[in-house]
């Protein structure tokens, strides 16, 4: 995820690639980034990476947050941005020298590498200007939303885990197409474009899924037969249960 965030930021226009420093123990991953973005700076030293940094993005596993933060010599004016799921602000505050430091929690999804992430943002001790800057930065690489921290778990299950459920639909629809004689690659592109089109209808218009479904479901037609079959098989319940299970 750290590499995807770095790529997304480097492709944007708010932060020049030359202002981005990436620290990683893996030389191979650093070399890959450097090939793609020669202006980007790389290092194995976390402390070296944060010297003079305004924003520090911690894209590490939750169980590494404590050890990584405790090793850094942070300045009170630096802004911490944590990508670690499940580590709340109260816990983060115990690992920094100034508990009242400005902090953000962000949860992108894997589409950030395609500049199409749904990124969730929560803030602590941030000004309205700082919050807007975070929104501006991450809106460049998809869509960003500022939400209360207490909603993070629920929204993560929809936006971050949820991308896997959408991909599962694409996979299942592909399998149906293959069974009916469509070549796998053709089926994948057809279904993926249909999903993309459905998303654009919702994002670009003042509408609702039910309204758009009704437009496709001609009385006595083939689409409503399929919709009813989905409901008979518990389609909506399965999605609801999967998202609720992800929140636990």
VMD Tcl script that draws the C-alpha trace (Angstrom):
set ca {
  {0.00 0.00 0.00}
  {2.88 2.37 0.76}
  {4.24 1.95 -2.76}
  {0.79 2.54 -4.25}
  {0.36 5.73 -2.23}
  {3.79 6.97 -3.32}
  {2.94 6.27 -6.97}
  {-0.41 8.02 -6.67}
  {1.09 11.09 -5.00}
  {3.90 11.26 -7.55}
  {1.37 11.22 -10.39}
  {-0.57 14.10 -8.82}
  {0.20 17.82 -9.16}
  {0.03 19.03 -5.54}
  {3.21 17.35 -4.29}
  {6.17 17.22 -6.70}
  {7.78 13.78 -6.96}
  {11.07 15.35 -5.92}
  {9.52 16.26 -2.54}
  {8.54 12.66 -1.81}
  {10.95 10.50 0.18}
  {10.18 6.79 0.51}
  {11.80 4.62 3.14}
  {11.64 0.85 2.81}
  {13.90 -2.02 3.94}
  {13.48 -3.66 0.53}
  {15.95 -2.34 -2.03}
  {14.01 -4.08 -4.80}
  {10.81 -2.15 -4.05}
  {12.73 1.12 -3.81}
  {14.44 0.46 -7.13}
  {11.07 -0.18 -8.81}
  {9.77 3.16 -7.58}
  {12.92 4.95 -8.69}
  {12.64 3.54 -12.20}
  {9.05 4.75 -12.48}
  {9.70 8.14 -10.86}
  {13.38 9.13 -11.11}
  {12.78 12.39 -9.19}
  {11.45 10.53 -6.16}
  {13.93 10.11 -3.27}
  {14.55 6.72 -1.63}
  {16.26 5.51 1.53}
  {16.44 2.64 4.02}
  {16.61 5.05 6.96}
  {13.24 6.16 8.38}
  {14.79 8.98 10.37}
  {16.57 10.30 7.30}
  {13.26 10.24 5.42}
  {11.43 12.45 7.92}
  {14.06 15.18 8.33}
  {12.42 18.38 7.15}
  {9.19 16.57 6.24}
  {5.88 18.35 6.74}
  {3.83 15.17 6.37}
  {4.89 11.69 7.51}
  {2.85 8.84 6.07}
  {3.11 5.64 8.09}
  {2.19 2.90 5.63}
  {3.12 -0.04 7.85}
  {1.30 -2.99 9.39}
  {-0.57 -2.16 12.62}
  {1.78 -4.22 14.79}
  {4.76 -2.20 13.54}
  {3.35 1.24 14.31}
  {4.67 1.39 17.88}
  {8.24 0.34 17.05}
  {8.44 2.58 13.97}
  {7.15 5.68 15.76}
  {9.26 5.14 18.87}
  {12.43 5.16 16.73}
  {11.63 8.50 15.07}
  {12.73 11.88 16.39}
  {9.58 13.78 15.53}
  {9.01 17.52 15.71}
  {5.77 18.87 17.14}
  {4.85 20.70 13.92}
  {5.12 17.58 11.76}
  {1.87 15.95 10.73}
  {1.40 12.21 11.17}
  {-0.68 10.32 8.61}
  {-1.34 6.71 9.59}
  {-2.52 4.02 7.18}
  {-2.52 1.32 9.87}
  {-6.01 -0.14 10.20}
  {-7.37 -0.49 13.71}
  {-4.86 1.85 15.39}
  {-6.92 4.79 16.66}
  {-5.74 8.30 17.47}
  {-5.69 7.65 21.21}
  {-3.23 4.79 20.72}
  {-1.12 6.73 18.22}
  {-0.83 9.59 20.72}
  {0.99 7.27 23.15}
  {3.76 6.64 20.63}
  {4.66 10.25 19.74}
  {6.55 12.84 21.79}
  {3.70 15.37 21.60}
  {0.27 13.74 22.16}
  {-1.43 16.85 20.75}
  {0.36 16.61 17.39}
  {-1.82 16.95 14.32}
  {-2.72 13.48 13.05}
  {-4.69 11.96 10.24}
  {-5.83 8.42 9.68}
  {-6.36 7.37 6.07}
  {-7.65 4.18 4.55}
  {-7.25 4.01 0.75}
  {-8.10 0.95 -1.28}
  {-5.94 -0.88 -3.78}
  {-7.29 1.15 -6.71}
  {-5.03 3.99 -5.54}
  {-2.39 2.67 -7.97}
  {-4.86 3.46 -10.78}
  {-5.70 6.92 -9.33}
  {-9.17 5.59 -8.49}
  {-9.02 4.95 -4.75}
  {-11.88 5.52 -2.33}
  {-9.87 7.10 0.49}
  {-11.30 7.59 3.98}
  {-9.82 10.36 6.12}
  {-10.20 11.16 9.82}
  {-8.42 14.00 11.62}
  {-7.24 14.93 15.11}
  {-6.10 18.44 16.10}
  {-6.16 19.53 12.47}
  {-7.22 22.92 11.12}
  {-9.88 23.23 8.41}
  {-7.09 24.21 6.01}
  {-5.11 21.05 6.83}
  {-8.21 18.90 6.38}
  {-8.90 20.52 3.03}
  {-5.31 19.93 1.91}
  {-5.66 16.23 2.74}
  {-8.89 16.08 0.74}
  {-7.27 17.89 -2.18}
  {-4.27 15.54 -2.18}
  {-6.28 12.33 -2.07}
  {-9.06 13.54 -4.36}
  {-6.36 13.65 -7.03}
  {-6.01 9.89 -6.73}
  {-9.68 8.98 -6.65}
  {-12.35 10.18 -4.25}
  {-11.63 11.18 -0.65}
  {-14.09 11.66 2.20}
  {-13.57 13.16 5.65}
  {-15.41 11.09 8.26}
  {-15.51 10.88 12.09}
  {-13.05 8.34 13.49}
  {-15.87 6.34 15.10}
  {-17.21 5.58 11.59}
  {-13.86 4.28 10.34}
  {-14.49 0.57 10.89}
  {-17.87 0.61 9.16}
  {-16.65 2.69 6.23}
  {-13.50 0.61 5.84}
  {-15.61 -2.53 5.43}
  {-17.54 -0.83 2.61}
  {-14.76 1.05 0.82}
  {-11.56 -0.90 1.46}
  {-12.78 -4.47 1.98}
  {-15.67 -3.72 -0.36}
  {-13.49 -3.50 -3.45}
  {-12.83 -7.24 -3.06}
  {-16.58 -7.93 -3.05}
  {-17.01 -5.96 -6.26}
  {-14.14 -7.93 -7.80}
  {-15.84 -11.14 -6.65}
  {-18.94 -10.10 -8.61}
  {-16.79 -9.50 -11.69}
  {-15.23 -12.94 -11.27}
  {-18.60 -14.66 -10.85}
  {-20.13 -12.86 -13.84}
  {-17.09 -13.87 -15.90}
  {-17.63 -17.50 -14.94}
  {-21.22 -17.30 -16.13}
  {-20.10 -15.80 -19.42}
  {-17.46 -18.49 -19.94}
  {-20.07 -21.18 -19.31}
  {-22.22 -19.56 -22.00}
  {-19.37 -19.61 -24.51}
  {-17.72 -16.19 -24.09}
  {-13.91 -16.09 -24.03}
  {-12.56 -15.30 -20.52}
  {-10.74 -12.09 -21.47}
  {-13.75 -10.80 -23.37}
  {-16.07 -11.65 -20.48}
  {-13.77 -9.90 -18.02}
  {-13.65 -6.68 -20.05}
  {-17.41 -6.65 -20.63}
  {-18.23 -7.10 -16.97}
  {-15.53 -4.72 -15.72}
  {-16.75 -1.96 -18.05}
  {-20.33 -2.57 -16.94}
  {-19.28 -2.19 -13.30}
  {-17.34 0.98 -14.16}
  {-20.36 2.36 -16.02}
  {-22.69 1.59 -13.11}
  {-20.34 3.45 -10.74}
  {-20.18 6.47 -13.05}
  {-23.99 6.65 -13.21}
  {-24.10 6.95 -9.42}
  {-21.11 9.27 -9.01}
  {-21.98 11.67 -11.83}
  {-25.73 12.03 -11.36}
  {-28.25 12.90 -8.66}
  {-29.70 9.40 -8.67}
  {-29.99 6.16 -6.68}
  {-29.25 2.50 -7.50}
  {-32.97 1.66 -7.35}
  {-33.74 4.35 -9.94}
  {-31.06 3.07 -12.32}
  {-32.15 -0.55 -11.83}
  {-35.74 0.39 -12.70}
  {-34.53 1.93 -15.97}
  {-33.10 -1.45 -17.04}
  {-35.96 -3.62 -15.80}
  {-38.59 -3.57 -18.54}
  {-41.89 -5.15 -17.37}
  {-41.80 -8.80 -18.42}
  {-38.21 -8.39 -19.63}
  {-35.08 -10.45 -19.05}
  {-33.35 -8.16 -16.54}
  {-36.10 -8.29 -13.92}
  {-36.01 -12.08 -14.14}
  {-32.34 -12.00 -13.26}
  {-32.86 -9.44 -10.47}
  {-35.58 -11.59 -8.92}
  {-33.35 -14.64 -9.13}
  {-30.61 -12.75 -7.29}
  {-33.04 -11.90 -4.50}
  {-34.35 -15.47 -4.34}
  {-30.75 -16.61 -3.82}
  {-30.11 -14.05 -1.07}
  {-27.85 -11.72 -3.06}
  {-28.56 -8.55 -1.07}
  {-28.35 -10.38 2.24}
  {-25.01 -11.95 1.27}
  {-23.50 -8.53 0.51}
  {-24.89 -6.99 3.70}
  {-23.60 -9.90 5.78}
  {-20.14 -9.76 4.17}
  {-19.73 -6.03 4.87}
  {-21.00 -6.38 8.44}
  {-18.64 -9.33 9.00}
  {-15.69 -7.22 7.77}
  {-16.42 -4.61 10.44}
  {-16.04 -7.06 13.35}
}
mol new
graphics top color blue
foreach p $ca { graphics top sphere $p radius 0.5 }
foreach p [lrange $ca 0 end-1] q [lrange $ca 1 end] { graphics top cylinder $p $q radius 0.2 }
display resetview
